Amino acid sequence: MGAHRVLIVEDTDLLRRMYRDRLSQDGYEVLEATDGLAALTVLRDERVDLILLDLIMPRMGGIEVLEAISADPRTKGTPVVVLTNLGEEDTIERAVALGALDYLLKNETRPNDVSEKVRLTLSAFHAPDEAATSAFRIRVRDREDDADALISHAELKRRFWCPACENELALELVPVPEHHGHYDARFICPACGRDFAI
């Protein structure tokens, strides 16, 4: 998977450039929009992993963008962090009600803070779910392909049958979190739970 893509929607050029430069330096692919209408155009054409969204902008503000995002099945669920100023508490509450995950006060936030918020939000949002980290059980067909070599290597005494309860063994694959696509493997008896490491 490539770099996460972050869309910055901010009408103040200086802030947008500062956030863009820092996030680019941190390895994110950054897309930009200067107002809400431009943001919706980007979202129609591009996949993004997170949106940094200013609330007060010309043409279309952040609240209208959030309403459009939540109404569109292609963008609904995209994590949004709102960029706002002091004194906009009611607008922040409305943004959160529309699905914004968090907010940053622009006059109290440095580019480092924005980068950290993006990192934390993406980590939480893209954390592996339980289904993705659970074990997979696979049946191995006896006497096909490398079955005999595997039986010999794993020193299985009864081929693919549990010596304790006579049930057929399954090959259990457990994802290795730090190495995508890598698995720890063992034979396990689904009936009695006895396992045989490979």
N, C-alpha and C positions, 0 to 999 in steps of 0.2 A: 504494500500500500504506500502511496506517495505521501507528500507533506499534507497536513491538514490545511484546508482552504478557509480563510477568514475574510468575511466581507465587512469592511468598515464603512458605515453610513454616517457621514459627518460633514456639515456644511462649512465648518471653519478650516480653511486650507492648512494652517499651521498645525493644528491638532491632528488632522488626518495624516499629514506627512510624518509627524513625530510617531504616531502609532504605527503607521505603515513601516517606517524605517526600523523600528524596534522589533516588530513582529517578523519582518523579513530577515533581520539579523538572527532571530531565534529559529529560523528554518521554516516558517509558515509561508504558504503561498497566499498573497494578499490581493484581494479585489477591493475596488473603491467605488463609492457613489456619493454624490454631493447633496442628494435629497431623496425623499421617499420614492418618487416616481422612477428615478434612476436606479434605486435599489431593486424595485420590483422588476425592472427590465433585466438587471443582472441575474436575479433569481429565476427568471424564466429561462435564461440561456445557460446558466452555470450551476453546477452542484457546489454547495458550500457546507462546511462542517460547523460553522459558528458565525453569528452576526453580532457585531458591535453596532448598536443602533442609537443615534442621537434622537432625542424626543422632539426638540423644537427646531424645525427646518422649514425653508420656503417650499412652496408647491404642495408638498405632502409631508406631514409630520410623522413621528415615530409611532404614535397610537394607530393611525390609519394603516401604516405598514404592518404593524402587528395584527390588526384585524384581517388584512389581506393574506398574511402568512398563515394564520390559523384557519382561514377559509379554503386554502388551496391544499389538496392532499399531497402535492409534490413537495411543499415546503413546511406543512404542518409538522411540528415536532423538532424542527431545526432549533438548536439552542440559541437563545438571544440574551445578550447582556446589554442593558440599557446604559447609555451615556447621558447624564443629566446634570443639572445645577441645583444648588441649594434653593429651597423655596418651591420646589415642584413635587412636594410629597403626594398630593392627590393624583397627579399624573403618573408618578411612580407606582402607586397602588393600582391604578387602572392598567398600567403596563404589566404588572405581575399577574393581575387577574386574567389578562389576555395571553399569558404564557411566558413572559420574560422570566428567566431563571434568576437573575441578579441585576444589580445596578452599580455603577461607579459615579461618584461625584467628580465632574471634570476639573473643577478648581482645586480639588484636593488629591488629584491622581496624577502620578508621573508615568511615563511610558513603561518603566519597570513594573509598576503596579498593574497596568493593563496587561502586560505580558504574563504576569503571574496569574491574573484572573482568567485569562484565556487558557493557560495551561491547566489550572485546577478544574475549570468548567469542562474542558475536553476530556480530561482524565476521568472525571466523574460520569460524564455523559457516555463515554465510549468504554467504560469499564466492562470487562467481560461479564456477561450474565451467567447465572448458575447453569443454564443449559449448555453454554459454550464451554464451560470448564468441567462438566461432568464427564464420567467415563463413557466410552462407547464399547458395547459388547458385540462381537462379530463371531459368527460360526465359521470354522475352518473345515473345508471338505477333505475328509480323509482320502488318502491314496491319489490325490491330484496335485499337480505342479510340484512344489517343494515340500509337501506334507511329510514325507519320510525323513528328509534332512532336518526339518524343524523338530520332529519328534525326537530324533537322535540328539540334536543340539540341546533341547530343553530337558532331555533325560526323562521323558514321560514314560512311565512304566506300562501304562495301559492304553497307549496311543492317545486318543482324544476323549477318554472316559475317566471319570473321577474314581480313584481306587477306593475311596471311602464309601460312596453311595451309588456308584454305577450310573450316574447321570453324565450326559455329554458336556464336555468342557466348552467354555466360550473364551475367545481371545479378548481380553479387556485392554483398551487403549485409553490412557489418561493423558490429556494435553499437558505439555510442559509450558507454563505461562510465559516464561522469558524467551522461548524459542517457538515462534508461530510455525505450525505444521509439523512439530516434533512431538512424539508421544513416548511415554513409558508403557511397556507392555508386560502382561502376565496372563497366564491361563487361570481361569477361575471357574469353580463349579457354581452355577446359579442356584442349585438346590441347597447345598450345605455351606457354601461360602468359602470352602478351602481354596487356597490359591497356590500357584506354582509359578514363581518368577522365571522370566526368560533371561 
